Amino acid sequence: MRQLQRWYDVDVEYRGKVPDRRFDGEIQRNLPLQDVLEGLRVSGMTFTIEGSKIIIQPI
């Protein structure tokens, strides 16, 4: 999440209990932010965008 903050110049806030699972993988830096967020959605997360803040929550 820290990397996403730097690449896309956004603040990321996680709400709720952090799951006990780990996410590994690679994200190309040239991907649109919306594609990255879609990857989070299909892995069981939901998100809300409020200005330059992305709020991520488990489903």
PyMOL Python script that loads the backbone (N, CA, C, O; Angstrom):
from pymol import cmd

cmd.read_pdbstr("""\
ATOM      1  N   MET A   1       0.816  -1.185   0.000  1.00  0.00           N
ATOM      2  CA  MET A   1       0.000   0.000   0.000  1.00  0.00           C
ATOM      3  C   MET A   1       0.864   1.256   0.000  1.00  0.00           C
ATOM      4  O   MET A   1       0.507   2.266  -0.606  1.00  0.00           O
ATOM      5  N   ARG A   2       2.004   1.184   0.684  1.00  0.00           N
ATOM      6  CA  ARG A   2       2.901   2.340   0.662  1.00  0.00           C
ATOM      7  C   ARG A   2       3.398   2.618  -0.749  1.00  0.00           C
ATOM      8  O   ARG A   2       3.547   3.773  -1.149  1.00  0.00           O
ATOM      9  N   GLN A   3       3.652   1.558  -1.498  1.00  0.00           N
ATOM     10  CA  GLN A   3       4.116   1.732  -2.879  1.00  0.00           C
ATOM     11  C   GLN A   3       3.023   2.390  -3.728  1.00  0.00           C
ATOM     12  O   GLN A   3       3.319   3.268  -4.538  1.00  0.00           O
ATOM     13  N   LEU A   4       1.781   1.979  -3.553  1.00  0.00           N
ATOM     14  CA  LEU A   4       0.680   2.599  -4.294  1.00  0.00           C
ATOM     15  C   LEU A   4       0.560   4.077  -3.952  1.00  0.00           C
ATOM     16  O   LEU A   4       0.284   4.901  -4.823  1.00  0.00           O
ATOM     17  N   GLN A   5       0.768   4.408  -2.687  1.00  0.00           N
ATOM     18  CA  GLN A   5       0.711   5.816  -2.276  1.00  0.00           C
ATOM     19  C   GLN A   5       1.744   6.639  -3.038  1.00  0.00           C
ATOM     20  O   GLN A   5       1.453   7.745  -3.494  1.00  0.00           O
ATOM     21  N   ARG A   6       2.934   6.100  -3.170  1.00  0.00           N
ATOM     22  CA  ARG A   6       3.994   6.845  -3.868  1.00  0.00           C
ATOM     23  C   ARG A   6       3.730   6.920  -5.369  1.00  0.00           C
ATOM     24  O   ARG A   6       3.840   7.990  -5.966  1.00  0.00           O
ATOM     25  N   TRP A   7       3.385   5.798  -5.973  1.00  0.00           N
ATOM     26  CA  TRP A   7       3.214   5.761  -7.429  1.00  0.00           C
ATOM     27  C   TRP A   7       2.068   6.638  -7.901  1.00  0.00           C
ATOM     28  O   TRP A   7       2.191   7.336  -8.907  1.00  0.00           O
ATOM     29  N   TYR A   8       0.957   6.606  -7.184  1.00  0.00           N
ATOM     30  CA  TYR A   8      -0.250   7.276  -7.647  1.00  0.00           C
ATOM     31  C   TYR A   8      -0.560   8.566  -6.888  1.00  0.00           C
ATOM     32  O   TYR A   8      -1.589   9.199  -7.127  1.00  0.00           O
ATOM     33  N   ASP A   9       0.327   8.954  -5.977  1.00  0.00           N
ATOM     34  CA  ASP A   9       0.170  10.183  -5.203  1.00  0.00           C
ATOM     35  C   ASP A   9      -1.204  10.247  -4.528  1.00  0.00           C
ATOM     36  O   ASP A   9      -1.953  11.210  -4.687  1.00  0.00           O
ATOM     37  N   VAL A  10      -1.507   9.188  -3.772  1.00  0.00           N
ATOM     38  CA  VAL A  10      -2.767   9.095  -3.034  1.00  0.00           C
ATOM     39  C   VAL A  10      -2.462   8.703  -1.593  1.00  0.00           C
ATOM     40  O   VAL A  10      -1.369   8.224  -1.290  1.00  0.00           O
ATOM     41  N   ASP A  11      -3.428   8.908  -0.714  1.00  0.00           N
ATOM     42  CA  ASP A  11      -3.356   8.392   0.650  1.00  0.00           C
ATOM     43  C   ASP A  11      -4.175   7.110   0.682  1.00  0.00           C
ATOM     44  O   ASP A  11      -5.246   7.037   0.080  1.00  0.00           O
ATOM     45  N   VAL A  12      -3.674   6.105   1.381  1.00  0.00           N
ATOM     46  CA  VAL A  12      -4.396   4.841   1.505  1.00  0.00           C
ATOM     47  C   VAL A  12      -4.687   4.616   2.978  1.00  0.00           C
ATOM     48  O   VAL A  12      -3.794   4.684   3.823  1.00  0.00           O
ATOM     49  N   GLU A  13      -5.951   4.346   3.271  1.00  0.00           N
ATOM     50  CA  GLU A  13      -6.380   4.053   4.641  1.00  0.00           C
ATOM     51  C   GLU A  13      -7.034   2.684   4.636  1.00  0.00           C
ATOM     52  O   GLU A  13      -7.859   2.392   3.770  1.00  0.00           O
ATOM     53  N   TYR A  14      -6.675   1.845   5.592  1.00  0.00           N
ATOM     54  CA  TYR A  14      -7.279   0.520   5.716  1.00  0.00           C
ATOM     55  C   TYR A  14      -8.221   0.555   6.900  1.00  0.00           C
ATOM     56  O   TYR A  14      -7.826   0.935   8.002  1.00  0.00           O
ATOM     57  N   ARG A  15      -9.459   0.161   6.681  1.00  0.00           N
ATOM     58  CA  ARG A  15     -10.455   0.116   7.765  1.00  0.00           C
ATOM     59  C   ARG A  15     -10.882  -1.321   7.989  1.00  0.00           C
ATOM     60  O   ARG A  15     -11.000  -2.109   7.051  1.00  0.00           O
ATOM     61  N   GLY A  16     -11.104  -1.636   9.219  1.00  0.00           N
ATOM     62  CA  GLY A  16     -11.533  -2.994   9.548  1.00  0.00           C
ATOM     63  C   GLY A  16     -10.358  -3.840   9.995  1.00  0.00           C
ATOM     64  O   GLY A  16      -9.222  -3.373  10.079  1.00  0.00           O
ATOM     65  N   LYS A  17     -10.657  -5.083  10.276  1.00  0.00           N
ATOM     66  CA  LYS A  17      -9.631  -6.022  10.725  1.00  0.00           C
ATOM     67  C   LYS A  17      -8.751  -6.418   9.545  1.00  0.00           C
ATOM     68  O   LYS A  17      -9.242  -6.788   8.478  1.00  0.00           O
ATOM     69  N   VAL A  18      -7.461  -6.333   9.757  1.00  0.00           N
ATOM     70  CA  VAL A  18      -6.520  -6.741   8.712  1.00  0.00           C
ATOM     71  C   VAL A  18      -6.555  -8.261   8.636  1.00  0.00           C
ATOM     72  O   VAL A  18      -6.367  -8.939   9.646  1.00  0.00           O
ATOM     73  N   PRO A  19      -6.799  -8.808   7.426  1.00  0.00           N
ATOM     74  CA  PRO A  19      -6.885 -10.266   7.302  1.00  0.00           C
ATOM     75  C   PRO A  19      -5.547 -10.936   7.634  1.00  0.00           C
ATOM     76  O   PRO A  19      -4.486 -10.321   7.526  1.00  0.00           O
ATOM     77  N   ASP A  20      -5.620 -12.188   8.034  1.00  0.00           N
ATOM     78  CA  ASP A  20      -4.419 -12.949   8.378  1.00  0.00           C
ATOM     79  C   ASP A  20      -3.718 -13.503   7.143  1.00  0.00           C
ATOM     80  O   ASP A  20      -2.759 -14.262   7.280  1.00  0.00           O
ATOM     81  N   ARG A  21      -4.156 -13.157   5.973  1.00  0.00           N
ATOM     82  CA  ARG A  21      -3.515 -13.660   4.760  1.00  0.00           C
ATOM     83  C   ARG A  21      -2.596 -12.598   4.175  1.00  0.00           C
ATOM     84  O   ARG A  21      -2.731 -11.405   4.446  1.00  0.00           O
ATOM     85  N   ARG A  22      -1.675 -13.064   3.378  1.00  0.00           N
ATOM     86  CA  ARG A  22      -0.681 -12.192   2.776  1.00  0.00           C
ATOM     87  C   ARG A  22      -0.907 -12.137   1.279  1.00  0.00           C
ATOM     88  O   ARG A  22      -1.204 -13.151   0.646  1.00  0.00           O
ATOM     89  N   PHE A  23      -0.764 -10.946   0.717  1.00  0.00           N
ATOM     90  CA  PHE A  23      -0.887 -10.759  -0.724  1.00  0.00           C
ATOM     91  C   PHE A  23       0.510 -10.602  -1.313  1.00  0.00           C
ATOM     92  O   PHE A  23       1.273  -9.734  -0.887  1.00  0.00           O
ATOM     93  N   ASP A  24       0.838 -11.422  -2.272  1.00  0.00           N
ATOM     94  CA  ASP A  24       2.109 -11.310  -2.974  1.00  0.00           C
ATOM     95  C   ASP A  24       1.820 -11.142  -4.457  1.00  0.00           C
ATOM     96  O   ASP A  24       0.790 -11.589  -4.962  1.00  0.00           O
ATOM     97  N   GLY A  25       2.721 -10.508  -5.124  1.00  0.00           N
ATOM     98  CA  GLY A  25       2.568 -10.361  -6.565  1.00  0.00           C
ATOM     99  C   GLY A  25       3.321  -9.142  -7.054  1.00  0.00           C
ATOM    100  O   GLY A  25       3.973  -8.434  -6.287  1.00  0.00           O
ATOM    101  N   GLU A  26       3.214  -8.924  -8.330  1.00  0.00           N
ATOM    102  CA  GLU A  26       3.871  -7.782  -8.943  1.00  0.00           C
ATOM    103  C   GLU A  26       2.831  -6.926  -9.639  1.00  0.00           C
ATOM    104  O   GLU A  26       1.880  -7.431 -10.236  1.00  0.00           O
ATOM    105  N   ILE A  27       3.027  -5.645  -9.552  1.00  0.00           N
ATOM    106  CA  ILE A  27       2.157  -4.690 -10.223  1.00  0.00           C
ATOM    107  C   ILE A  27       3.044  -3.810 -11.079  1.00  0.00           C
ATOM    108  O   ILE A  27       4.006  -3.220 -10.586  1.00  0.00           O
ATOM    109  N   GLN A  28       2.727  -3.723 -12.347  1.00  0.00           N
ATOM    110  CA  GLN A  28       3.502  -2.845 -13.212  1.00  0.00           C
ATOM    111  C   GLN A  28       3.171  -1.395 -12.893  1.00  0.00           C
ATOM    112  O   GLN A  28       2.011  -1.045 -12.679  1.00  0.00           O
ATOM    113  N   ARG A  29       4.168  -0.582 -12.864  1.00  0.00           N
ATOM    114  CA  ARG A  29       3.988   0.809 -12.466  1.00  0.00           C
ATOM    115  C   ARG A  29       3.123   1.593 -13.450  1.00  0.00           C
ATOM    116  O   ARG A  29       2.516   2.594 -13.069  1.00  0.00           O
ATOM    117  N   ASN A  30       3.057   1.162 -14.692  1.00  0.00           N
ATOM    118  CA  ASN A  30       2.283   1.907 -15.690  1.00  0.00           C
ATOM    119  C   ASN A  30       0.807   1.509 -15.732  1.00  0.00           C
ATOM    120  O   ASN A  30       0.063   2.017 -16.571  1.00  0.00           O
ATOM    121  N   LEU A  31       0.369   0.615 -14.847  1.00  0.00           N
ATOM    122  CA  LEU A  31      -1.050   0.247 -14.806  1.00  0.00           C
ATOM    123  C   LEU A  31      -1.875   1.414 -14.289  1.00  0.00           C
ATOM    124  O   LEU A  31      -1.452   2.101 -13.360  1.00  0.00           O
ATOM    125  N   PRO A  32      -3.032   1.648 -14.866  1.00  0.00           N
ATOM    126  CA  PRO A  32      -3.929   2.668 -14.295  1.00  0.00           C
ATOM    127  C   PRO A  32      -4.353   2.247 -12.885  1.00  0.00           C
ATOM    128  O   PRO A  32      -4.524   1.060 -12.607  1.00  0.00           O
ATOM    129  N   LEU A  33      -4.515   3.218 -12.016  1.00  0.00           N
ATOM    130  CA  LEU A  33      -4.911   2.941 -10.636  1.00  0.00           C
ATOM    131  C   LEU A  33      -6.195   2.126 -10.588  1.00  0.00           C
ATOM    132  O   LEU A  33      -6.328   1.248  -9.736  1.00  0.00           O
ATOM    133  N   GLN A  34      -7.130   2.391 -11.471  1.00  0.00           N
ATOM    134  CA  GLN A  34      -8.399   1.660 -11.476  1.00  0.00           C
ATOM    135  C   GLN A  34      -8.172   0.161 -11.696  1.00  0.00           C
ATOM    136  O   GLN A  34      -8.891  -0.655 -11.120  1.00  0.00           O
ATOM    137  N   ASP A  35      -7.188  -0.215 -12.516  1.00  0.00           N
ATOM    138  CA  ASP A  35      -6.872  -1.633 -12.720  1.00  0.00           C
ATOM    139  C   ASP A  35      -6.294  -2.262 -11.454  1.00  0.00           C
ATOM    140  O   ASP A  35      -6.616  -3.404 -11.127  1.00  0.00           O
ATOM    141  N   VAL A  36      -5.448  -1.529 -10.746  1.00  0.00           N
ATOM    142  CA  VAL A  36      -4.887  -2.025  -9.499  1.00  0.00           C
ATOM    143  C   VAL A  36      -6.003  -2.243  -8.474  1.00  0.00           C
ATOM    144  O   VAL A  36      -6.032  -3.265  -7.788  1.00  0.00           O
ATOM    145  N   LEU A  37      -6.911  -1.288  -8.378  1.00  0.00           N
ATOM    146  CA  LEU A  37      -8.018  -1.409  -7.436  1.00  0.00           C
ATOM    147  C   LEU A  37      -8.941  -2.569  -7.804  1.00  0.00           C
ATOM    148  O   LEU A  37      -9.485  -3.228  -6.917  1.00  0.00           O
ATOM    149  N   GLU A  38      -9.121  -2.821  -9.075  1.00  0.00           N
ATOM    150  CA  GLU A  38      -9.932  -3.968  -9.508  1.00  0.00           C
ATOM    151  C   GLU A  38      -9.290  -5.269  -9.042  1.00  0.00           C
ATOM    152  O   GLU A  38      -9.991  -6.202  -8.651  1.00  0.00           O
ATOM    153  N   GLY A  39      -7.971  -5.337  -9.080  1.00  0.00           N
ATOM    154  CA  GLY A  39      -7.268  -6.519  -8.569  1.00  0.00           C
ATOM    155  C   GLY A  39      -7.514  -6.718  -7.088  1.00  0.00           C
ATOM    156  O   GLY A  39      -7.662  -7.851  -6.632  1.00  0.00           O
ATOM    157  N   LEU A  40      -7.560  -5.636  -6.334  1.00  0.00           N
ATOM    158  CA  LEU A  40      -7.882  -5.747  -4.908  1.00  0.00           C
ATOM    159  C   LEU A  40      -9.315  -6.224  -4.709  1.00  0.00           C
ATOM    160  O   LEU A  40      -9.594  -7.027  -3.819  1.00  0.00           O
ATOM    161  N   ARG A  41     -10.221  -5.721  -5.546  1.00  0.00           N
ATOM    162  CA  ARG A  41     -11.631  -6.092  -5.414  1.00  0.00           C
ATOM    163  C   ARG A  41     -11.830  -7.591  -5.631  1.00  0.00           C
ATOM    164  O   ARG A  41     -12.550  -8.234  -4.867  1.00  0.00           O
ATOM    165  N   VAL A  42     -11.204  -8.148  -6.657  1.00  0.00           N
ATOM    166  CA  VAL A  42     -11.389  -9.573  -6.935  1.00  0.00           C
ATOM    167  C   VAL A  42     -10.690 -10.454  -5.897  1.00  0.00           C
ATOM    168  O   VAL A  42     -10.965 -11.651  -5.817  1.00  0.00           O
ATOM    169  N   SER A  43      -9.790  -9.871  -5.106  1.00  0.00           N
ATOM    170  CA  SER A  43      -9.132 -10.652  -4.056  1.00  0.00           C
ATOM    171  C   SER A  43      -9.838 -10.513  -2.709  1.00  0.00           C
ATOM    172  O   SER A  43      -9.313 -10.944  -1.682  1.00  0.00           O
ATOM    173  N   GLY A  44     -11.032  -9.909  -2.716  1.00  0.00           N
ATOM    174  CA  GLY A  44     -11.834  -9.879  -1.497  1.00  0.00           C
ATOM    175  C   GLY A  44     -11.809  -8.574  -0.727  1.00  0.00           C
ATOM    176  O   GLY A  44     -12.139  -8.541   0.459  1.00  0.00           O
ATOM    177  N   MET A  45     -11.424  -7.511  -1.389  1.00  0.00           N
ATOM    178  CA  MET A  45     -11.399  -6.203  -0.732  1.00  0.00           C
ATOM    179  C   MET A  45     -12.387  -5.282  -1.441  1.00  0.00           C
ATOM    180  O   MET A  45     -12.731  -5.496  -2.603  1.00  0.00           O
ATOM    181  N   THR A  46     -12.829  -4.272  -0.735  1.00  0.00           N
ATOM    182  CA  THR A  46     -13.663  -3.244  -1.339  1.00  0.00           C
ATOM    183  C   THR A  46     -12.985  -1.903  -1.078  1.00  0.00           C
ATOM    184  O   THR A  46     -12.189  -1.776  -0.147  1.00  0.00           O
ATOM    185  N   PHE A  47     -13.291  -0.936  -1.876  1.00  0.00           N
ATOM    186  CA  PHE A  47     -12.628   0.348  -1.701  1.00  0.00           C
ATOM    187  C   PHE A  47     -13.584   1.484  -2.018  1.00  0.00           C
ATOM    188  O   PHE A  47     -14.554   1.326  -2.759  1.00  0.00           O
ATOM    189  N   THR A  48     -13.281   2.625  -1.438  1.00  0.00           N
ATOM    190  CA  THR A  48     -13.997   3.858  -1.690  1.00  0.00           C
ATOM    191  C   THR A  48     -12.952   4.919  -1.965  1.00  0.00           C
ATOM    192  O   THR A  48     -11.912   4.962  -1.308  1.00  0.00           O
ATOM    193  N   ILE A  49     -13.226   5.771  -2.931  1.00  0.00           N
ATOM    194  CA  ILE A  49     -12.312   6.864  -3.238  1.00  0.00           C
ATOM    195  C   ILE A  49     -12.950   8.159  -2.780  1.00  0.00           C
ATOM    196  O   ILE A  49     -14.063   8.498  -3.182  1.00  0.00           O
ATOM    197  N   GLU A  50     -12.229   8.878  -1.934  1.00  0.00           N
ATOM    198  CA  GLU A  50     -12.691  10.179  -1.433  1.00  0.00           C
ATOM    199  C   GLU A  50     -11.598  11.193  -1.759  1.00  0.00           C
ATOM    200  O   GLU A  50     -10.640  11.331  -0.997  1.00  0.00           O
ATOM    201  N   GLY A  51     -11.724  11.889  -2.856  1.00  0.00           N
ATOM    202  CA  GLY A  51     -10.694  12.831  -3.283  1.00  0.00           C
ATOM    203  C   GLY A  51      -9.430  12.073  -3.617  1.00  0.00           C
ATOM    204  O   GLY A  51      -9.429  11.224  -4.507  1.00  0.00           O
ATOM    205  N   SER A  52      -8.343  12.375  -2.902  1.00  0.00           N
ATOM    206  CA  SER A  52      -7.076  11.673  -3.147  1.00  0.00           C
ATOM    207  C   SER A  52      -6.824  10.588  -2.091  1.00  0.00           C
ATOM    208  O   SER A  52      -5.692  10.138  -1.918  1.00  0.00           O
ATOM    209  N   LYS A  53      -7.881  10.172  -1.389  1.00  0.00           N
ATOM    210  CA  LYS A  53      -7.754   9.113  -0.379  1.00  0.00           C
ATOM    211  C   LYS A  53      -8.508   7.878  -0.860  1.00  0.00           C
ATOM    212  O   LYS A  53      -9.640   7.964  -1.337  1.00  0.00           O
ATOM    213  N   ILE A  54      -7.852   6.727  -0.723  1.00  0.00           N
ATOM    214  CA  ILE A  54      -8.482   5.445  -1.039  1.00  0.00           C
ATOM    215  C   ILE A  54      -8.668   4.711   0.276  1.00  0.00           C
ATOM    216  O   ILE A  54      -7.704   4.475   1.003  1.00  0.00           O
ATOM    217  N   ILE A  55      -9.903   4.352   0.579  1.00  0.00           N
ATOM    218  CA  ILE A  55     -10.224   3.631   1.814  1.00  0.00           C
ATOM    219  C   ILE A  55     -10.499   2.190   1.421  1.00  0.00           C
ATOM    220  O   ILE A  55     -11.406   1.908   0.637  1.00  0.00           O
ATOM    221  N   ILE A  56      -9.706   1.283   1.975  1.00  0.00           N
ATOM    222  CA  ILE A  56      -9.794  -0.139   1.646  1.00  0.00           C
ATOM    223  C   ILE A  56     -10.364  -0.880   2.842  1.00  0.00           C
ATOM    224  O   ILE A  56      -9.956  -0.651   3.981  1.00  0.00           O
ATOM    225  N   GLN A  57     -11.323  -1.783   2.570  1.00  0.00           N
ATOM    226  CA  GLN A  57     -11.972  -2.560   3.619  1.00  0.00           C
ATOM    227  C   GLN A  57     -12.143  -3.993   3.143  1.00  0.00           C
ATOM    228  O   GLN A  57     -12.322  -4.231   1.949  1.00  0.00           O
ATOM    229  N   PRO A  58     -12.088  -4.953   4.065  1.00  0.00           N
ATOM    230  CA  PRO A  58     -12.419  -6.327   3.683  1.00  0.00           C
ATOM    231  C   PRO A  58     -13.912  -6.433   3.411  1.00  0.00           C
ATOM    232  O   PRO A  58     -14.710  -5.690   3.983  1.00  0.00           O
ATOM    233  N   ILE A  59     -14.280  -7.346   2.549  1.00  0.00           N
ATOM    234  CA  ILE A  59     -15.697  -7.562   2.239  1.00  0.00           C
ATOM    235  C   ILE A  59     -16.332  -8.367   3.354  1.00  0.00           C
ATOM    236  O   ILE A  59     -17.525  -8.664   3.298  1.00  0.00           O
TER     237      ILE A  59
END
""", "prot")
cmd.dss("prot")
cmd.show_as("cartoon", "prot")
cmd.util.cbc("prot")
cmd.orient("prot")
